[in-house]
Amino acid sequence: MVNPINIFCDSQRLLPVDDSDLKLKALFQGYYRNWSGRDVDLIGEREIGFIPFFGTMIRHRSVRNLVDLGLFVRKNIPRHIYYSTAYYKYPDEKVMKDKGWKGAELIFDLDADHLAGAETMSYNQILAEVKKHTQRLIFKFLMDDLGFEEKDLKVFFSGGRGYHVHVVEDSIYQMSSDSRREIANYIRGEGFSTYDVRRSMQETSHKLSGWKKIIDDNLCSFYSDLLSNNEKQETLHGLLGNIRTMENYLRDLNRATDVGGNLKRIEVLTMPGYNKYRIMDKNDEKVLNYMVVKVKNENLCEIDEPVTTDIHRLIRMPHSLHGKTGLAVVPITLDRFESFDPLKDAVADAFREKEIRINLLKDYSIDFDGESCSLKAGEQSIPGPLAVFLAAGRFAKLL
């Protein structure tokens, strides 16, 4: 079967621009016939950009209101359409400095581009993995660590391989690119070397939070039953290199320290807070390094940093169609994020009205719109949404 990730690679176009593209454009036209702009505030202060079916990116456009946006879309029938995350005095000026920048939303783009192992995953697997990262971003980093509330966030399925998260809280609009980069680096776990973690832990006396708390909690858990847990001792053996060093280390855990009235080292290492980092030796640091790497791998959130730091970024228009899938850019409330199924909930109803005849170029399998589909190459009639998906991804030709 063909790996679905290739539908997003322009260098692997399987079809030339031909009659199939014209038919796909007609299907998009039908979708946009009664389309109206939604879920975008102050549209008159946003730059509009789009990619037509036959041509390259056109940008520096503007509309006065959402009604005009609908007219604009119906006139141009875009394959992709975007709007600026920034607000401008003059959004249609061609030179960026002449636009009169007024502020910008804080944007996070989560996609398969930065996902380890994406090249071996199916499209369904990619969407599931990116969703995990998006869930961490929203509920752990933005809400728990940074303190944003549900009302401050707008979440969208991108229509392609991931999600867009917009922070629209008042304090972020005037933030510089450098300040946005600091947030992106924190979310991606940048700068958390073993040396930096230990030094910062030693210097703090207040309650730990964020990455530091996760690392500290994991260390406490690791040491809590180390003396009796064979699995953890095997991990320790691997870290320290040989059995004699490990045995000496385990004995040394019962040595008294000068913390809290001569507490044993094992008691200090299982105690939440900064004291453990002040008594660490080189072998303790090996355990700390292991935990830093483990925590980062289990909790990292792969965001596209340039998107977050760019204060002039264009992002996909809500409820528009993604030109390489035919799926819609769908807003998602937080209470339904966990149950959201992009290959069902982002399927456009307009394409469900009839079956469409296609010529499938290669055998293809996917779970789509609630069905497990396994198609053989050749001419056939299939449900409209799947036909659009395959034609947009250039795996099939519309007949």
N, C-alpha and C positions, 0 to 999 in steps of 0.2 A: 504494500500500500504506500501511497505518497505521504511524506511527512507534511502535515498541514502548515508547519511554520513557513514553508516556502511561498505561501500565498501572499506574504507581506514583503517579498524581496523583488524589487523592480527589475533587478538584473537577471531574474529568472522568468521573465514574462513568457508564458507559453502560447500566447495568442497575440497577433498584431492587432492594431486598432482597426476594426472592421465593422461589419453589420451587427455583430453581437454587441459591440459597445453602443451603437445607436439604439438597439433594443433595450439595453440596460439603462441608458439615459431616459428612455421613454418610461420605464418602470419607476425610476427616481422621480420623474416629472409627475407621475400619478400619485406618488407618496406626498409630494410637496403641493399638490393641487389645493388642498384645504389646510395646509400647514400654517401655523402662526407661531411667532417667536414667544418663548416662555422661559422663565427661570433665569432671565438676565436683567439686572437692574441698570438704570441709567444708560440704556443702549445708545442714546445720542452722544455720549461721551466716549464711546468705544470705537477703536479702529476695526474695520471688517476686512477680512482677507478670504479668498477662496481659490480653489483649483477647479477649473472647468473640466468637462469630459475630454476635451481635445485642446490642450494647451498647458501652460505653466502657471505658477502662482500669480494671482492678481491681488494686490493689497492696497492699503491707504484709501479705503472706501469708508463711507459713513452713512448712517441713516438717522432720521429724526426720532423715530419711535418704533415700537414693536409692529405696528401696522405696516409701516414702510419696510421693515425688515422682511415681513412676509411677502410683500410685493417684490422686493429685491431678489429673494430666493426663487420665487416663481419665474421671474424674468431670466435669471442666469442658470438655473438648474445646476448647482455645483456638484461636483463629485465629492469634494470636501469643502467645508466652510468653517471659518474660525472667527473669533473675536478677541480683542485685546484684554488681558487681565488688568491693564492699566486704564485709568481715566484721563482724558485729555481735554483741553480747551478747544483744540482744532484737530480732531482725530483724522481728518482726511489730508492733512499736510503731508507732502512727500518726504520731507527731511525731518528726522526724529526730533531734533532740538527745537523745531518750529511748532511741534504739536502742542506744547504747553502741558507737560506732564503734571498731573494733579495727585497722583498716588496709584498704588496697585495692590491687588489682592495677593496673598501669599499662596503660591500654587505648588502642589506636589503631583508629579507624574510618575506613576508606577507601571512599568511595562516589562516585557520579556527581554528587552535589550541588555539589561544588566543582571539577568537571572542566570545563576550558575547552572549549567547543564541544559539550558533551554533548547539547544540544537538537537537534543535527543528526545525531547518531549513531544507529545501530541498537542494539538490545539486545546483540547479539553484539559490536559494536565497543566499546560501553561496557565490557563485561566484560573485553575484551582490554586496554583502556587502563588501567583501574583495577588490573589485575593487574600491569602494568609498574610502577606507583607502589608497589604492595605489595611487589614484589620489591626495589625500591630501599630501601624502609623496612627490610625484614628484613636483607638481606645487606650493604647499604652502611652505613646509619645505625646500626641496633641492634647488629649483630655487628661490623662493621669499626670504626666510629667510637666507639661507646659501649662496646664490649667485652662485650656479653652473649653467652652461649653458647647452643647449640641447646637445651639442657635448660631454659633460662630462658624459652623462648618457646612459646606455644600459638597456633596459627594456624587460623582458621576461615573458610570461605566463609560469607557472611552469609545466604545463601538468596535475596538480592535482587540488588543491583547492585554488590556489593563484598566486602570482607574485613574481619575483625576480628583484630587481633593483640594478645595478652595477654602482658605481661611479668610473670613470677611469681618473680623473683629476690628473695631475702630483703631486700635493702637498699632496695627500692622501696616496701614496704608502708606505711611511716610517712611517706612524702613528702607535703609540703603541696601544695595546688593551685598555688601560685606556683612551686614547684620543678618540678612537672609542666609548667607553662606554659613554663618555660625550655627544657625538652627539646623541647616541641612547636615552639617558635620556632626552635630550632636546626635541627630536621628540615625545617621549612618555609623555611629560609633567610632568616628575618626579621633585620633589622638589618645586612645586608651591603651597605651603601652603599659607593660608591667611596671616599669620605672615610674611613669607618670601617675598610675593608679596608686602605687604605694606612697609616693611623695604627697599626693593630695590627700590621701587618707590620714597620713600622719599629721598633716597640718590642720585638719578640721576637728572641731570639738562639738559640732552641732549634729543634729539628726541627719543621717544619710538619706539620699533620695536618688531617683533616676538610676543610671547605669551603676553608680557606686553602691546603691542599696542592693541591686540584683547580684552584683559580684559578691558583696559581703554576705548576703543571705545564702548564696551557693557555697561559699567557704565554710560558713557555720554548719551547713548541712553536711558537707563533706567530712568535716572533722568530728561531727557529733557521735558517730559510731565507728570511726576508722579503726579503733583498736580491736573491734570484733567483727568487722565486715570484710570478708575475703575478697569480694569484688572490688571494693575500694582499695584494698591493699595491693591487688594486682595492678590497678591504675597507678598507684604510688610506685610500685616496683618499676613500671615502665618509665615513670618520670625521673626516678633517681638512678636508674641504670643497672643496679645489681642488688642481690638479696642481702648482702652484708650491710650495705649503706642503708637499705630500708629497715633492717632490724635495729640498727643503731638509732635511726631516726625515730622509730616507734618507741624505743626505750627512753629516748630523750624527751618525749612528750610528757613524761611524768616528772621532769625536772622542775623545781620551783623557780618562779620569777619574782621580780620586785613589784608586780602589779597586784593591787587589791589585797595586800596582806599575804604575799608569797603564794599566790595562786599558781597551780601547775600550768605548764605551757599548753596542754590540751584544754584546760579550762579557759584560758585566755583566747585560744584559737576558736573555740566554740561560742565565745561571748560576742554578741552583736556590737558593732561600733569600731572605733579607731584603735583601741589598745593593741590588737593583734598585729597591726602593721608596724608598731614600734618595737616589737620583739623579734621580728622575722629574721631568720638567717638565710643563707644562700639556698638551702634545700626548701625552706618555706616559700621562697620566691619562685621556685620551680612549680610548686603547687599553685601559687597565685597566678603565674603565667598560664598554666593549663586552664585555670578557671576563667581568666580574662578572655582567652580564645574561645572557650566553650560558650560562655555567656554571649559573646558577640555573634557567634555563628547561630545560636538559638534565638536571638532577639533582634538581630539586625533587620533593617528595613531598607530594601534596595530602591531608593528613589533616584530620579534623574536630576542630579544636582544643578546642571545648567538651567533647567526649567525653573527651579526654585529661586535661583539667584537673579534671573533675568527680569528686570522691572518693566520690560516692554513686550513681554511674551504674548504670542497668539495661542489660543487654546480652542479646542473643538466646541462648536456651538451646541448648546443643549437641544436635544430632540432632532438634531440633524442626522443624516446617514453617513456612516463611514464608507468611503468609496472603495475600500478593499474587502469589505465583508457584507455590506448592505444592512448591517445591524445599526440600531439607533444609539445615540449618545443619551443614556437614560439617567435621570436623577434618582438617587436612592436615599431614602430616609434611614437613619441609623437603626431603627427598630426592625427593619427588614433587610439589613445588610447581610446578615448571616444566611438567610434563606434565599437571597437573590441568586438567580441562575441566569447568567448573561445569554446563554444560548437558548433561552426560552423567553425570559422577561424583556430582552432587547430586540426580539423579533418584531418587525413592523406588521401590524394587522393588515395593512393595505396589500401586502403580498400573499396573504393567506386566502384570498378570494378564489384562487383557481390554481390548477396545476399548470406548469410551464414545460414545454418541450426543450430538451438540451441535447448536446452532444458532449458527453463526458470524455475527456482526453485520456484519463488513466483511472484505474480502480481507486476508489476512495471510501474511507470509513470515518464516521464521526457520530457522536451523540448530539443530536440537534433537535431543538423544539420538542423535547420530551420523548424523542424516538431514537433508537439505536439504528443508524443507517449504514449499510454496507452495499455500495453501488459498484457495478461493473462498468467498464468503459464502453462507450457507444451511445447511440441515440435512444432516448427514453423520456417519458413524462414523469415529473416529480413535483412535490409540493412547491409552491411559489417561493417561500422564504429560502428554502434550500437551493433552489435554482439561482436565485439572486446571489446568495452567498458564494456558490461555486463559480458563477460567471464573474462576479466582482473580484474574486481571488484568482481568476484566470485559469481555473481548472476545467472550465466547461465553456461551451459556446452556445449562446441562446439561438434557438432555431425559429 
